[in-house]
Amino acid sequence: MQTQLRAKPLTQQLADAPEMPLPHTSTPFYKSKKCLIIMIVVLLLLVAGSVGLIVAFSASNVCMSVGLNTCSCDGVEFPIFIDGDSVKFGNLTFSDSDVTRLKTVNGNNTVSTYFIFEEIDSHTLKCESTLGKAKVAYNSTTTYQWDGQLKDGQPLGYGLLSVDTDLSGSDDVNTIMLNGKVTGLAMGVFQTAVSTGFVVYEVRNWLPNGLGTVWNPTGQGLIVNFQAHNGK
């Protein structure tokens, strides 16, 4: 007797079929530990680079102190008029009483000489100055030689002006150039037939204006204080 085989219904075959193994799936790279480490390293490099740029930019724009009343920009030294309690103009250091007078608006000036010191220092401390020589126009026919601080190629700040005797009786005057004119303070040596003296005075727009002092060290040690108003 033959046994007849019957095919199972399709639904039963599907029910009895073994489960298909799930395909192998790896963790996405962006979720892996390796990717996280790489991202952290990249971020650290970016932060370090940004800090380096900020430090480099800041350093190149700050005049670093290299001594009292002196700072350096990229190895070039510049004078600072006001350094804490020390106020200095060339080789002249002011006493506390001198500083009080510098802070006073004297003559018929509109700002104090101390204020002008602060204005020049603000440019110097931001490394906006260079050192060099330039011609200075006194008027339409007369020019003088400047050797000192420059900004954008023009005299601005402290330096040495080679002039005739119209200003102080000296060929060389230590002074400040501002807005194309001698303004702030001037200091020089003068000579007479019998002696040599030293003078320092407030000046605005080329003219003595404010307080001044004359020393006569090789004469009788005479010291004379004076006031000037627009050169008179």
matplotlib code that plots the C-alpha trace (Angstrom):
import matplotlib.pyplot as plt

x = [0.0, 1.5, 1.6, 0.7, 2.7, 0.8, 2.3, 1.8, -0.1, 2.0, 1.1, 2.2, 5.5, 6.2, 5.4, 7.7, 10.6, 13.6, 14.2, 16.5, 19.6, 19.7, 22.4, 25.6, 25.4, 28.4, 28.2, 28.1, 31.5, 30.2, 29.1, 32.3, 34.9, 37.6, 35.5, 34.9, 38.7, 39.4, 36.7, 38.2, 41.7, 40.5, 38.6, 41.7, 43.8, 41.3, 41.1, 44.9, 45.3, 42.8, 44.5, 47.8, 46.5, 45.0, 48.2, 50.3, 48.0, 47.9, 51.6, 52.3, 50.0, 51.2, 54.4, 56.0, 57.8, 61.6, 62.3, 60.9, 59.4, 60.5, 58.7, 59.5, 57.6, 59.2, 62.5, 62.3, 62.3, 60.1, 59.8, 56.8, 56.0, 53.8, 54.8, 52.8, 54.0, 57.1, 56.6, 59.6, 60.4, 63.7, 66.3, 64.1, 62.1, 59.4, 58.8, 55.3, 54.9, 56.0, 53.4, 50.7, 51.6, 51.7, 48.1, 47.0, 45.7, 48.2, 48.3, 45.5, 45.7, 42.7, 44.2, 47.0, 50.4, 49.8, 46.8, 49.0, 51.5, 48.6, 47.5, 50.9, 51.4, 48.1, 49.6, 53.0, 51.5, 49.5, 52.6, 51.3, 54.6, 57.8, 61.1, 62.6, 63.3, 61.0, 60.7, 58.4, 56.8, 56.9, 55.3, 55.0, 58.7, 60.5, 60.9, 62.8, 64.3, 62.6, 64.2, 61.8, 58.5, 56.3, 52.8, 52.0, 55.2, 54.3, 55.9, 53.8, 55.2, 58.6, 61.7, 64.4, 63.6, 66.5, 65.4, 66.8, 66.8, 63.1, 62.0, 64.5, 67.8, 68.9, 69.6, 68.1, 64.9, 63.5, 59.8, 56.5, 54.9, 51.1, 48.9, 52.0, 53.0, 55.2, 52.8, 53.1, 56.6, 59.9, 63.3, 66.7, 70.0, 70.7, 73.8, 74.5, 77.7, 78.6, 77.0, 75.0, 71.6, 68.8, 65.2, 62.0, 58.6, 55.0, 54.3, 51.2, 51.2, 54.9, 54.6, 55.5, 52.2, 52.0, 54.8, 58.5, 61.8, 65.3, 68.4, 71.8, 74.2, 77.4, 76.6, 75.6, 73.2, 70.2, 66.8, 63.9, 60.3, 58.1, 54.7, 54.0, 50.8, 50.9, 54.6, 54.6]
y = [0.0, 3.3, 6.2, 9.4, 12.5, 15.7, 19.1, 21.3, 24.4, 27.5, 29.2, 26.2, 26.0, 29.7, 29.1, 26.1, 27.8, 28.6, 32.2, 34.1, 35.4, 39.2, 40.8, 41.9, 45.6, 47.5, 50.7, 53.8, 55.5, 58.8, 56.9, 55.1, 55.8, 56.3, 59.0, 60.7, 60.8, 62.3, 65.0, 65.9, 66.1, 68.3, 70.6, 70.9, 71.8, 74.5, 76.0, 76.0, 77.6, 80.3, 81.1, 81.2, 83.7, 85.8, 85.8, 86.6, 89.4, 90.8, 90.7, 92.5, 95.3, 95.9, 97.8, 95.6, 97.3, 96.9, 99.4, 102.5, 104.9, 102.6, 99.9, 97.7, 96.9, 94.0, 94.9, 98.6, 100.7, 103.8, 106.4, 106.4, 109.8, 108.4, 105.1, 104.7, 107.5, 108.2, 111.0, 111.7, 113.8, 112.9, 112.9, 115.1, 113.3, 115.4, 115.8, 115.5, 119.2, 119.4, 116.8, 118.8, 121.8, 119.6, 118.4, 122.1, 123.9, 126.8, 130.0, 130.1, 126.4, 124.3, 121.0, 120.2, 119.0, 115.9, 115.2, 115.5, 113.0, 110.6, 111.0, 110.2, 107.3, 105.8, 105.5, 104.3, 101.6, 100.2, 99.9, 102.5, 104.3, 103.8, 105.6, 107.6, 110.9, 113.3, 116.9, 119.1, 122.2, 125.2, 127.4, 127.6, 128.4, 126.8, 123.1, 121.5, 118.1, 115.6, 112.6, 110.6, 108.9, 108.6, 107.3, 106.5, 108.2, 111.5, 112.9, 112.1, 111.8, 112.5, 113.3, 115.8, 118.8, 120.6, 124.3, 127.8, 130.2, 131.2, 128.7, 128.5, 129.7, 126.1, 124.2, 121.0, 120.9, 117.8, 118.1, 116.6, 116.6, 116.5, 117.3, 118.5, 121.0, 121.3, 120.9, 119.8, 120.4, 121.6, 121.3, 122.6, 124.2, 127.8, 129.9, 133.5, 135.5, 134.7, 131.4, 128.3, 127.6, 125.0, 125.7, 123.7, 125.1, 124.3, 124.9, 124.9, 125.1, 126.1, 128.9, 128.9, 128.8, 128.1, 127.6, 127.4, 127.3, 128.5, 127.2, 128.8, 126.1, 127.5, 131.1, 131.9, 129.0, 131.2, 129.6, 131.6, 130.5, 132.2, 132.1, 132.6, 133.3, 132.5, 133.2, 136.3]
z = [0.0, -1.1, 1.3, -0.4, 0.7, 1.1, 0.8, 3.8, 3.3, 2.6, 5.8, 7.8, 5.9, 6.7, 10.3, 10.5, 8.6, 10.8, 11.6, 9.3, 11.0, 11.2, 9.0, 10.9, 11.6, 13.0, 15.2, 12.9, 12.8, 14.1, 17.3, 17.8, 20.5, 17.8, 16.2, 19.5, 20.2, 16.8, 17.4, 20.8, 19.3, 16.5, 18.9, 21.1, 18.1, 17.0, 20.5, 20.8, 17.4, 18.3, 21.6, 19.8, 17.3, 20.0, 22.0, 18.9, 17.8, 21.3, 21.8, 18.5, 19.6, 23.1, 23.9, 26.6, 29.5, 29.5, 32.2, 33.9, 31.3, 28.5, 26.5, 23.5, 20.3, 18.3, 19.8, 19.2, 22.4, 22.9, 25.6, 27.9, 29.6, 32.3, 34.0, 37.2, 39.5, 37.3, 34.8, 32.6, 29.5, 27.9, 30.7, 32.9, 35.7, 37.3, 41.0, 42.5, 42.5, 38.9, 38.0, 39.7, 37.5, 34.4, 35.2, 35.4, 32.3, 32.3, 30.1, 27.7, 26.8, 26.5, 27.8, 30.2, 29.2, 31.2, 29.0, 25.9, 27.6, 28.0, 24.4, 23.0, 25.4, 24.2, 20.7, 21.9, 24.2, 21.3, 19.1, 16.7, 16.5, 14.6, 14.8, 12.0, 10.4, 8.5, 7.4, 9.4, 7.8, 10.1, 7.5, 3.8, 3.4, 6.3, 7.2, 10.1, 10.5, 12.9, 14.4, 16.6, 16.8, 13.6, 12.9, 9.3, 8.3, 10.0, 13.2, 16.2, 19.7, 21.3, 19.4, 18.5, 16.3, 14.6, 14.5, 14.4, 17.4, 17.0, 19.6, 22.3, 21.2, 20.5, 17.3, 18.8, 20.8, 22.5, 22.1, 21.1, 17.6, 17.5, 14.5, 12.6, 15.2, 18.2, 21.1, 24.7, 26.1, 24.7, 26.2, 25.0, 25.6, 24.8, 24.7, 25.4, 25.1, 28.7, 29.6, 28.6, 30.0, 29.9, 29.3, 29.5, 28.8, 27.8, 24.1, 21.9, 18.1, 18.0, 20.5, 24.3, 26.1, 29.9, 32.4, 31.9, 33.7, 32.8, 34.4, 34.1, 35.3, 33.9, 35.1, 38.6, 39.0, 38.3, 38.0, 36.5, 36.3, 33.7, 32.1, 28.4, 26.5, 22.8, 22.7, 24.8]

ax = plt.figure().add_subplot(projection="3d")
ax.plot(x, y, z, "-o")
ax.set_aspect("equal")
plt.show()
